Amino acid sequence: MIFTFKKNLGEEFKVYRDSVLKMILETLKKYKKRLKNIDEKLNDCKDMDKYQLYGELITANLYQIKNENMSSVTLDNYYTNEKITILLDSRYLPSVNAKHFFKKYHKLKNALEVVTIQKEETLKELSYIESIVYELESATTLEDVSEIFDEISENVIFKDKADIYKSKKKEKIKKSSLTKNKNVSFNPIKYKIGNYTLLVGRNNKENDYLTLKFAKKTDLWFHTKDIHGSHAILQLNFESAVDDSILLKCAQIVAYHSKARLSSNVPVDFCEVKFVKKPSGSKPGMVVYTNNRTLFVEPKV
């Protein structure tokens, strides 16, 4: 009977996790396609200076260019002291072609500014979506998946799809003990390292709470460098220095709780919690930090 219960629970977990993961991967595909389109637009903008040059050269040489429709004109490029042949739209006079070149230059210049911002925002969204994929791949219980679902349900990226994927099963899943912040379920993974305790977040919202609310400013914060993974806090008790062997073990555990788990030489950054900040408006789990050191370790718990 116990075996059957565990088997059914395992199947329920897998179905629930895979359905949420499917939704996330669909969104990830959408944003990757968006990034591809943005890169194509940026590639088009590479030629904008060329159109400005064409407009300048034609305008500067109008006095010697025949005022008639033509398919091309060859002029001296005063920037390189070489001849340059400019293809024209033979439906229009050279002076009109020059205006068209300037217009195209300004259009591409404006597009570059807009698309550059779009790319920056899209890369941030992609990074966040990939962090959710990591969380789901690391989830081991129905509660883990439920908390991840809670997180994405609050995010505009997933809201429409999340409404579709909501199920009655999710509402029945019991939450672990809540913190003072009633919106956060707090049950980090705990490791004893000598006389120290290392706390490892299980998802983005818990990472935020662990680092920004729960930890003391003098505790040590750990995270894999430029790799999706958990936040970890080494709780300190007035020690002025921590032995290198303790730091190394912490880094190994943090590397294990990251997408680089199967790698052999993983960079892990650490610093005091007071040097970790959350930019205004940033996604759950996203922080910036300074005054850090880096350890290269093999993932291990």
Phi, psi and omega in degrees: 000316179297318181298316181297319179298313181296322180295315180296320178296320179296321179292320178298317178300313183297317180296316181295312181298315183294326179291320177291319180297321178301316179299317181295317182293327176296318178292320178299317179298319180298316182287330175292323177294319178299318180296321178298316179296321178296317180296325178294320178293321178295324179295322177296328183286347182299333184268006187298322181295331178297318181290327176295318179299314180302315180298318180297312184295319179295314181299318182290338184246017182301328182297336182247001178265135179299135181276068180211161180291135179209161184269345178197165177212139179251126185226167174278126175273105186288355175276329183242353184060033177234160176285145177222134179258124183250123178283135183243161172273111188291356176283345186233158175291159179305321181296324178289321176301320179299316178298321178296321179295316178297319180298318180293321178300310182294324178296316179290324179297315178295321179296322180300317180297315182292313185291328177298318177294319179299321180293317179301315180292320181294321178297322177295317180295318179298318179299319180293315180300318179295330177292327177291321177301316178299316180301314182294321178293335181268347183297143181234351182225163175300323180297319178303311182294321179300318181290325176294318178298320177303317182297310185288335179295336180272353185260133183300334180300320187252352193309310183298315180290323181297323179298325180289321186274355180299143180222159179295331181301320182299319184294338184271351184286127183285133179275152174283174184304138182268155177271189176298329174277103189292353179267359184239124173272126189237107180209064184295157176285135184246136176233134174265122179235099186063235178266009184253161174239129176252124179255131183239124180290150183258344179202174186299315181294321178291324176302314179300313183294316181301313186281316191263341183242313188278315185292150172280153182299335183266356175292166179258134180255136180234145174197144176297142184281117177059028180225134179297134180182185183277152167282148176222143181237125173265113182283129182248152180236069176069009178289140178277337180211147179247136182300143181301328180294327177291316179298319180297316180295320177300314181297322179296318180293317180296320178297324179295323179269052180210174178291348181266019184307325184267004179275173185246342183220082190260129177281129179234123178268149173212152179197174175289147183303327182297344179264006179258127182231153176250115180299144180301130177081003182284158182290158177307136178086350183268125179220169171235155183208160180223181177054037183261158169245159181236133175244140176254120189222167171264127181304133182193143175239000000 
